[in-house]
Amino acid sequence: MPFPSFREFLQRVEKAGDLLRIEGADREEDIGALTEIISASPKHPMLLFDKIKGYPQGFRVAAKPLAGVKRMAMALELDPELSHVELVKGWKDRMKTFRPVPPKEVKDGPVRENVFGRGEIDLLKFPAPKWHDLDGGYYIGTGSCVFLRDPEGQWTNMGVYRVVVHDAETLGIFINHIQHGRLILQKYWAQGKNCPVVLSFGQDPAVFLAAAQREPWGVEELSVAGWLRGEPVECIKGAVTGLPIPAHAEIVVEGEIPPFERESRPEGPFGERTGYYATGLRNEPVIKVKSLMHRNDPIIFGEPPLKPVPGMDHFGIPLPAAAVWSALEYAGVQDVKGVWLHGPFATVIAIKQRYEGHAKQAASIALGVRATLAMSRFVIVVDEDIDPANLSDVFWAVTSRCDPAVQSEILKDFPTSDINPRVPPEERAEGRFVSSRMIIDACRPYRWLEKFPVSNVMSAKRKAEMTKKWQHLLKELEK
Ligand SMILES: Cc1cc2nc3c(=O)[nH]c(=O)nc-3n(C[C@H](O)[C@H](O)[C@H](O)COP(=O)(O)O)c2cc1C
C-alpha cells in the first residue's frame, strides 16, 4: 500500500514500534546530539521531536526517517525482515520493472492549509536544527527535495541538496558541480536569468527516494516517485514558478535563485556524510523565497548526514548499491552475489568466480557507476562466502586473501565531490576535484582456487543446526 504522505509513513513506522517521540528538546543543543547518539545505537528508531523549546507545539522535526534496513524496506514496500544484501537485490530487481508514472495535477491539497505570500513569509518560525556542533547555521533542508525545470528540455529535475535558513525570506543552497541540478542552474544563469525553484521540506518517502536517486539526465524523477508508490504523485502547479508542488508535502517554498555572480552568501560549514566538514565556509547560491505554504503542525524531514558507523544501516546505501549491481548485470558480469557500500568511500562486490579476471572485470565496471562515482575510492571484490555487508567478514577477506602486490590496482583522476575531505587545499582552491581509486581483489586467486586453504568457519547449514539444538543456552547469552 503506498504512502501518499510522510504522515502516513510515520504512522506505519510508529505502529511497527520503530518511532521514538521526544519532547522539550532544544534545536541548538539537543536535536542534533540526540540524533547522532541514537542513530548509532543498535535499534536506531526514527525520532520525532515535538514541543521544541521556543517553538509552538506541533512544529515538529523528524530525524532519520529512513535509516535502517527495516524502515527502508517499509518505504520500498519490501519485506522488513530482509537482510542487507537481500534488500539491495529486491530493490535492484524492482528497478527492472520501472515504467514512468507521471504526476497528476490537482487544484488543492493539505500543503495549502497555510499559505503566505510576499510580506508574510517567515522562515524563522520553523525549528530548523543545528545538526552538528560546528555547523554554521540552521539547516531546514537535509532531507529536502528541490525541483528545478530544465529551460531547454522542459522536464523537472528533483534532487536532495542541503538548505540553510539565512533570514525570514532567504535560504542558502549547496549543489555541487556534478549534479544535474547545478547544470540546470547554470543554464539560467548563462542567460542572466534567475532560476525558478520549488523546495519541499517534508514529503512521502517515494518522492524523497526518487529525488535522492541519481537518474540519467532528462528523467522526470516525479514519474519515478509515482512508479515507486504505485500511483501518481498529486501535485499542485506552483502559482509563482509553475513548478509542481507535492500536494501532501509538509512545508513548501517557491522562489528564485539569482545568478551566483549577482548574489551569493556565505554557507557552511556543515558536517557531511563523510564525517567531516570539508567544504568549510564559502559563498553559495541563495534562494529568494516568494511564497510559503505548510500543513497544520508541519514536520521537517531531517536526514542529517553523520559519520559512517560500521553496522549502521544508512538509508543511502541500498539505492546506490542496487545501481552498482544493475550496472554489473547490464555489463554482463556473471554471478554477482551481493553489493554493499561501507560509508561513501568503499564499494564491496561479492561474486562467485567463474574465470580468471572476473573480479577485475566487476571492479572496473563498478568504478564508473554514477551512483558511487563521486566518492567510492575503494572497490573491493570478495568471494561468495563473504557477506559484503559484514565489515568484519570483508576485512578478513582483504587481509587474508589479498596479496597487495598482485591483487590491487590504483587509477588516477576520477571525478570527485567537494565534500571529499581528501582533496588537497590547493586543488580545492583551484576548483580541481579529482581523486584516485583503488581496486582490491580480495578473492582467492582463481588460478589456484581449489588449492587455497579451506576456511575453518563452520558452514551456514551447520551453524543453523547447532543454533537450533542449543537455543536454550544461546538465548541465555542474549539476555
Ligand atoms: C540526504 C541527502 C543529502 C544530500 N545533500 C546534497 C547536497 O547538499 N548537495 C549536493 O549536491 N548533493 C546532495 N545529495 C546528493 C544528491 O541529492 C543526489 O546525488 C541526487 O541524485 C542529485 O540529483 P541530480 O543529479 O538530479 O541533481 C544528497 C543526497 C541525499 C540523499
The ligand as an ORCA input file, in Angstrom:
! r2SCAN-3c Opt
* xyz 0 1
  C      20.227     13.123      2.378
  C      20.944     13.599      1.159
  C      21.585     14.816      1.172
  C      22.245     15.299      0.054
  N      22.830     16.512      0.088
  C      23.400     17.022     -1.028
  C      23.888     18.352     -1.059
  O      23.858     19.086     -0.071
  N      24.427     18.811     -2.216
  C      24.511     18.027     -3.330
  O      24.995     18.487     -4.350
  N      24.054     16.737     -3.339
  C      23.481     16.243     -2.220
  N      22.981     14.974     -2.218
  C      23.118     14.132     -3.410
  C      22.042     14.424     -4.432
  O      20.795     14.652     -3.891
  C      21.866     13.244     -5.362
  O      23.102     12.969     -5.934
  C      20.875     13.484     -6.440
  O      20.672     12.331     -7.177
  C      21.344     14.578     -7.357
  O      20.378     14.752     -8.318
  P      20.704     15.453     -9.690
  O      21.918     14.811    -10.296
  O      19.443     15.189    -10.445
  O      20.930     16.893     -9.426
  C      22.298     14.498     -1.108
  C      21.654     13.270     -1.129
  C      20.976     12.831     -0.029
  C      20.254     11.533     -0.120
*
